[in-house]
Structures are given as C-alpha cells and as structure tokens.
C-alpha cells in the first residue's frame, strides 16, 4: 500500500511531538532544569514530582497537561493541572447495503460497519499554590 506524500508530510511532525520525554523537555527548558537541586533533577528525569517543584519542573517531568482548572484549597487560590490518556473503543454496528441486479430488482446485504469513538480519561492531577506543587492525586 502506497502512502500519499502529503499524508507522510503531515504525520512526520506528529511523530516528533509524541516523542517528548523528560530528557527532551529538560533540554527545552534547560535554564529551569539547571536551577533544580541534583535530587530534584533525578526525580524530574524519572517523570515524577515532589512538593515544592515549580510549574516548569512539573512540565519537564510530565509534559503539558490536557486541562487546567482554578480552585480554592485551605483558603488559598490554586491551579490544578489535569493529565490523562486517550482511549479508543469500538461500538459494533450493522447496516444494510442496497444494490440492484441487472433486472432492476432491489437487494440488500448486511455489512459490519463499526463506529470508533475516542475519549480522554483523566488520570492524574497536580495542585499548585503560587506556582509551586502542594500536592497531587491519581484520579
């Protein structure tokens, strides 16, 4: 099967975007990464977080959140970064395909035609107060 050149041209940037890792993000934000302590650098490169990390350090560890929410916690204004994963699922469905024979008679035949749906499932939240991590939660 031959892939059209335009399709290949559009898919190549997507491949590089999806390859974002803590290592690549630490190079992208090298000034923030260099200001972290050695212990914080180790934790961030493992894709983990600790209390007191900045939003930039959390970005290095975990990437862009897919959603941000504002709220209040213990009398303080907070920001939550919500992370998730994309799930695909298939809904089985049959439909009929109609056609005419050489004599003009109408026939139908069942055809399996599933519907594929996608949804983002929230999996992890990080809570910030004044730009620093104050907690996190698996959802």
C-alpha positions as CSV (number, residue, x, y, z in Angstrom):
1,X,0.0,0.0,0.0
2,X,1.4,3.4,-1.0
3,X,1.2,6.3,1.4
4,X,0.5,9.6,-0.2
5,X,3.4,12.1,0.2
6,X,1.1,14.7,1.7
7,X,-0.1,12.3,4.4
8,X,3.5,11.4,5.2
9,X,4.5,15.0,5.3
10,X,1.7,15.7,7.9
11,X,2.5,12.6,10.0
12,X,6.2,13.3,10.5
13,X,5.8,16.3,12.8
14,X,3.2,14.3,14.9
15,X,5.9,11.6,15.4
16,X,8.4,14.1,16.8
17,X,5.8,15.8,19.0
18,X,4.7,12.4,20.5
19,X,8.3,11.6,21.4
20,X,8.5,14.2,24.2
21,X,10.3,12.8,27.2
22,X,11.6,14.3,30.4
23,X,15.1,14.3,28.8
24,X,13.9,16.2,25.8
25,X,11.8,18.6,27.9
26,X,14.8,19.2,30.2
27,X,16.9,20.4,27.2
28,X,14.0,22.5,26.1
29,X,13.8,24.3,29.5
30,X,17.5,23.9,30.4
31,X,17.5,27.1,32.5
32,X,14.8,25.8,34.8
33,X,16.4,22.3,34.9
34,X,19.8,23.7,35.8
35,X,18.3,25.6,38.8
36,X,16.9,22.4,40.3
37,X,18.8,20.5,43.0
38,X,20.5,17.2,42.0
39,X,17.8,15.3,43.8
40,X,15.0,17.3,42.1
41,X,16.7,16.7,38.7
42,X,16.8,13.0,39.3
43,X,13.2,12.9,40.3
44,X,12.1,15.0,37.3
45,X,14.0,12.9,34.9
46,X,12.2,9.8,36.2
47,X,8.9,11.5,35.3
48,X,7.9,12.0,39.0
49,X,7.2,15.1,41.0
50,X,7.7,16.3,44.6
51,X,6.2,19.1,46.7
52,X,7.7,22.4,46.1
53,X,8.5,21.9,42.4
54,X,7.7,24.8,40.0
55,X,5.3,24.5,37.2
56,X,8.2,24.4,34.7
57,X,9.7,21.5,36.6
58,X,6.4,19.6,36.5
59,X,6.2,20.3,32.8
60,X,9.7,18.8,32.4
61,X,8.6,15.7,34.4
62,X,5.2,15.2,32.9
63,X,4.7,17.3,29.8
64,X,1.7,19.5,29.0
65,X,-1.5,18.9,31.0
66,X,-4.5,18.5,28.8
67,X,-6.6,20.6,31.1
68,X,-6.1,23.3,33.8
69,X,-8.6,24.2,36.5
70,X,-8.7,27.0,39.1
71,X,-10.0,26.4,42.6
72,X,-9.5,27.0,46.3
73,X,-7.8,24.8,48.9
74,X,-7.4,25.6,52.6
75,X,-8.3,29.3,51.9
76,X,-5.8,29.7,49.0
77,X,-6.4,30.1,45.3
78,X,-4.9,27.1,43.5
79,X,-4.4,25.8,40.0
80,X,-4.8,22.2,39.0
81,X,-3.1,20.5,36.1
82,X,-5.0,17.5,34.8
83,X,-3.3,14.8,32.9
84,X,-5.0,11.9,31.0
85,X,-4.8,9.4,28.3
86,X,-6.7,8.9,25.1
87,X,-8.8,5.8,24.9
88,X,-10.4,4.4,21.8
89,X,-13.3,2.0,21.8
90,X,-15.4,0.4,19.1
91,X,-19.2,0.2,19.0
92,X,-20.3,-2.8,16.9
93,X,-22.9,-1.8,14.3
94,X,-24.5,-3.5,11.3
95,X,-26.0,-1.6,8.4
96,X,-27.6,-2.7,5.1
97,X,-26.0,-2.0,1.8
98,X,-28.6,-1.8,-1.1
99,X,-27.9,-2.6,-4.7
100,X,-29.9,-3.5,-7.9
101,X,-29.3,-6.5,-10.1
102,X,-29.3,-6.5,-13.9
103,X,-33.1,-6.9,-13.9
104,X,-33.6,-3.8,-11.6
105,X,-34.6,-5.8,-8.5
106,X,-33.5,-4.3,-5.2
107,X,-31.4,-6.4,-2.9
108,X,-29.8,-5.7,0.5
109,X,-27.0,-7.3,2.3
110,X,-25.9,-6.8,5.9
111,X,-22.5,-5.1,6.3
112,X,-20.5,-4.8,9.5
113,X,-19.7,-1.1,10.0
114,X,-18.4,-0.4,13.5
115,X,-18.2,3.1,15.0
116,X,-14.9,4.1,16.7
117,X,-15.1,6.6,19.4
118,X,-12.4,8.4,21.3
119,X,-12.4,9.9,24.8
120,X,-9.8,11.4,27.2
121,X,-9.8,9.8,30.6
122,X,-8.4,11.9,33.5
123,X,-5.7,10.0,35.3
124,X,-3.6,12.4,37.4
125,X,-3.9,15.9,38.9
126,X,-1.2,18.2,40.2
127,X,-2.1,21.1,42.5
128,X,-0.2,24.4,42.6
129,X,-0.2,27.3,45.0
130,X,1.7,30.4,43.9
131,X,3.4,28.3,41.2
132,X,4.7,25.5,43.5
133,X,3.4,22.0,43.9
134,X,1.4,21.5,47.0
135,X,0.0,18.0,46.2
136,X,-1.2,15.6,43.6
137,X,-3.8,12.9,43.2
138,X,-4.4,9.8,41.0
139,X,-7.9,10.1,39.5
